């Protein structure tokens, strides 16, 4: 029995970072040593990401049908030594507007996933803009978009608050919208103005919340010479999705948000 007690005592000393020392009189004393904490990648942590929104989350235009930006972002995250597995839940539905996403957030499956999430990535707003565009295609007036923008901001606020109600510890990323007409219909200057204004409205909404951030992607499609759109000239192709994933990852890394997940 004494043997097992001695072994247990030694084990505790090792785990506790302690050492036993003797003075000249042979009196034993225990000194606790300060041990350096192991590096962040010593025990990689698994993280959970919920992707919710429209066709950009569903991955329309991804010829591999793997979920648009998701496989690229998953690969970059899992190449980080601090991360074990990045588990994604994809709740993207083509054509979804803010009102439709709000309704789907009440579904138990989505709610449960968000409750367990470290990160929630949202793509929404493009179809809200397109709804106004289709309704006024014969007379494209900026005031119509300005009127719709108010309702959009209100619904986006409700989306953010609903997610935080389910999980106030999760980080939230809202991807901005881009102008899909910029390459083939560059004369539609109104659309450039609308995209910038709606992105600004999105930024104003998410900036009110400590856990929420706006990540722009419109410049990716504006400044790149290579083709980043699918054959429908509307959705990103695989290269476009890859660049979106890189933008999300770079933002998380630069802002130190990856460390937040690993705490």
matplotlib code that plots the C-alpha trace (Angstrom):
import matplotlib.pyplot as plt

x = [0.0, 2.8, 4.4, 1.2, 1.0, 4.6, 4.0, 0.9, 2.9, 5.6, 3.0, 1.4, 4.8, 5.4, 2.0, 2.1, 5.5, 7.0, 10.4, 11.7, 14.9, 16.9, 19.0, 22.3, 20.5, 18.5, 15.3, 13.0, 11.2, 9.0, 9.4, 6.8, 8.4, 6.8, 6.2, 5.6, 2.2, 2.1, 1.7, -1.7, -1.3, -0.3, -4.0, -5.7, -9.3, -12.3, -14.5, -18.1, -19.1, -22.7, -23.1, -26.5, -28.0, -28.6, -27.1, -23.6, -23.8, -25.5, -22.7, -24.4, -21.7, -19.5, -19.0, -17.9, -21.1, -19.2, -20.7, -19.1, -16.6, -17.0, -14.5, -11.8, -12.4, -12.5, -9.1, -7.5, -8.8, -7.7, -4.2, -3.9, -2.0, -4.2, -7.4, -8.3, -11.5, -13.6, -17.2, -19.5, -23.3, -24.5, -28.0, -27.8, -30.9, -30.8, -32.9, -33.3, -33.9, -33.6, -37.3, -36.9, -33.7, -35.5, -38.2, -35.7, -33.8, -36.8, -36.3, -35.1, -32.2, -30.7, -31.3, -29.6, -26.6, -26.2, -26.4, -23.2, -21.4, -18.1, -18.7, -21.7, -21.1, -24.0, -24.5, -27.7, -28.9, -28.2, -31.7, -33.2, -31.5, -32.5, -36.1, -36.1, -34.2, -36.8, -39.7, -38.3, -36.3, -38.1, -37.3, -34.3, -34.5, -32.2, -35.0, -36.7, -33.6, -33.3, -36.8, -36.1, -32.8, -34.6, -36.6, -33.5, -31.6, -34.4, -34.6, -30.8, -30.8, -33.4, -31.3, -28.2, -30.2, -31.9, -28.5, -27.1, -30.3, -29.4, -25.7, -24.2, -20.7, -20.5, -18.6, -20.8, -19.5, -21.8, -20.3, -21.0, -22.7, -21.0, -22.2, -22.6, -23.3, -20.0, -18.3, -21.0, -23.2, -20.7, -23.0, -25.4, -23.7, -26.8, -26.1, -22.6, -24.1, -26.8, -24.2, -22.0, -25.0, -26.4, -22.9, -22.6, -26.0, -24.9, -21.7, -23.8, -26.0, -23.3, -21.0, -23.5, -22.7, -19.4, -19.6, -20.5, -18.3, -18.8, -16.4, -16.5, -16.1, -17.2, -13.6, -12.6, -14.9, -14.1, -10.4, -9.6, -8.8, -9.5, -13.0, -14.6, -18.2, -19.9, -21.4, -24.6, -22.6, -24.1, -22.8, -19.1, -17.2, -14.9, -12.1, -14.4, -15.5, -11.8, -11.0, -14.1, -12.8, -9.4, -10.9, -12.9, -9.8, -7.5, -10.0, -10.3, -6.5, -5.8, -8.5, -7.3, -10.7, -9.1, -7.7, -11.2, -12.4, -9.5, -9.8]
y = [0.0, 2.4, 1.7, 2.9, 6.0, 6.9, 6.5, 8.7, 11.3, 11.4, 11.7, 14.6, 16.3, 15.9, 17.1, 20.0, 21.2, 20.6, 19.4, 17.9, 19.3, 18.5, 20.9, 20.0, 18.6, 16.3, 18.1, 17.7, 20.7, 21.0, 23.8, 24.6, 25.4, 27.7, 25.8, 27.5, 26.8, 24.5, 26.1, 26.6, 23.8, 21.3, 20.2, 21.3, 22.3, 21.3, 24.2, 24.4, 26.9, 27.5, 29.0, 30.4, 32.5, 32.5, 30.9, 32.0, 29.8, 27.0, 27.2, 27.8, 28.1, 25.6, 22.9, 20.4, 21.0, 21.0, 24.2, 27.2, 28.9, 26.3, 23.6, 26.2, 27.8, 24.4, 23.5, 26.7, 26.3, 22.7, 23.6, 25.8, 23.7, 25.1, 23.7, 20.0, 19.6, 22.5, 21.2, 23.1, 23.1, 24.6, 26.2, 28.0, 28.2, 29.8, 32.9, 33.6, 37.2, 38.5, 37.8, 34.2, 33.7, 35.1, 32.6, 29.7, 30.7, 29.5, 26.0, 23.7, 22.3, 25.7, 26.9, 23.8, 24.2, 27.9, 27.1, 24.9, 27.2, 29.0, 31.0, 31.9, 33.1, 34.8, 35.6, 37.7, 40.8, 40.2, 38.9, 41.8, 44.1, 41.9, 42.0, 45.8, 45.6, 43.2, 45.2, 48.4, 47.2, 49.5, 52.5, 52.0, 54.8, 55.0, 56.2, 52.7, 51.1, 53.7, 52.9, 49.1, 49.7, 50.7, 47.5, 45.5, 47.1, 46.3, 42.7, 42.3, 43.6, 41.0, 38.3, 39.3, 39.6, 36.2, 34.5, 36.2, 35.1, 31.5, 32.0, 35.2, 33.8, 33.0, 35.3, 36.4, 37.4, 39.0, 38.9, 42.0, 41.8, 42.5, 43.8, 40.8, 43.2, 45.0, 43.0, 42.7, 45.7, 48.3, 51.1, 50.3, 52.8, 52.8, 49.2, 50.2, 52.9, 50.6, 47.9, 50.4, 51.9, 48.5, 47.4, 50.5, 49.8, 46.3, 47.6, 50.1, 47.3, 44.8, 47.4, 47.8, 44.3, 43.4, 39.8, 40.8, 41.9, 42.9, 41.5, 43.1, 41.1, 43.5, 44.6, 41.0, 41.1, 44.7, 44.6, 41.1, 40.6, 36.9, 35.6, 34.9, 34.4, 31.1, 30.6, 32.3, 35.5, 36.1, 33.6, 33.1, 30.2, 28.0, 30.6, 33.3, 31.1, 30.4, 34.1, 34.7, 31.9, 33.5, 36.9, 35.3, 33.5, 36.5, 38.6, 36.0, 35.7, 39.5, 40.3, 37.6, 35.9, 32.4, 32.7, 33.5, 30.1, 28.3, 29.8]
z = [0.0, 0.9, -2.5, -4.3, -2.1, -2.9, -6.6, -6.4, -4.5, -7.1, -9.9, -8.2, -7.8, -11.6, -12.6, -10.2, -11.3, -7.8, -6.7, -3.5, -2.0, 1.1, 3.2, 4.9, 7.9, 5.6, 6.1, 3.1, 1.6, -1.4, -3.9, -6.5, -9.9, -12.4, -15.6, -19.0, -20.4, -23.4, -26.8, -28.3, -30.7, -28.0, -27.7, -30.9, -30.3, -32.5, -33.5, -34.9, -37.6, -38.7, -42.2, -42.9, -45.6, -49.4, -52.5, -51.5, -48.5, -50.4, -52.9, -56.2, -58.8, -57.1, -59.8, -57.2, -55.2, -51.9, -50.4, -52.0, -49.8, -47.0, -48.1, -48.7, -45.3, -43.6, -45.2, -44.1, -40.6, -40.2, -41.5, -38.4, -35.8, -33.0, -34.6, -34.8, -36.8, -38.2, -38.3, -40.6, -40.7, -44.0, -43.9, -47.2, -49.4, -52.8, -53.2, -49.5, -48.4, -44.9, -44.1, -45.2, -43.2, -40.1, -40.5, -40.9, -37.8, -35.8, -37.0, -34.3, -36.4, -37.0, -33.5, -32.0, -34.3, -33.4, -29.7, -30.1, -32.6, -32.1, -35.3, -37.4, -41.0, -42.7, -46.4, -47.0, -48.6, -52.3, -52.9, -51.0, -53.5, -56.5, -55.4, -55.7, -58.9, -60.5, -59.3, -60.8, -63.8, -66.2, -64.1, -61.8, -59.2, -56.3, -54.0, -54.3, -53.0, -50.2, -49.1, -49.1, -47.2, -44.1, -43.8, -44.7, -41.8, -39.4, -40.4, -40.3, -36.8, -35.8, -37.4, -35.4, -32.2, -32.7, -33.2, -30.0, -28.2, -29.0, -28.3, -27.0, -27.0, -30.7, -33.1, -36.0, -39.5, -42.0, -45.5, -47.7, -51.0, -54.4, -57.8, -60.1, -63.0, -62.9, -65.6, -68.2, -67.5, -66.3, -67.4, -64.5, -62.3, -60.0, -59.0, -57.8, -55.7, -54.3, -53.4, -51.6, -49.7, -48.6, -47.5, -45.5, -43.9, -43.1, -41.5, -39.4, -38.1, -37.1, -35.6, -32.8, -31.5, -29.9, -31.3, -34.8, -37.6, -41.3, -43.9, -47.3, -50.5, -53.2, -53.9, -54.6, -57.7, -58.6, -58.8, -60.0, -63.7, -63.7, -64.1, -60.7, -61.7, -62.6, -66.1, -65.0, -64.6, -61.2, -58.6, -57.8, -59.4, -57.4, -57.6, -56.4, -53.5, -52.7, -52.5, -50.2, -47.9, -47.8, -46.9, -44.0, -42.7, -43.1, -41.1, -38.3, -38.1, -38.3, -35.7, -33.4, -33.5, -34.0, -30.5, -29.2, -30.4, -28.8, -25.3]

ax = plt.figure().add_subplot(projection="3d")
ax.plot(x, y, z, "-o")
ax.set_aspect("equal")
plt.show()
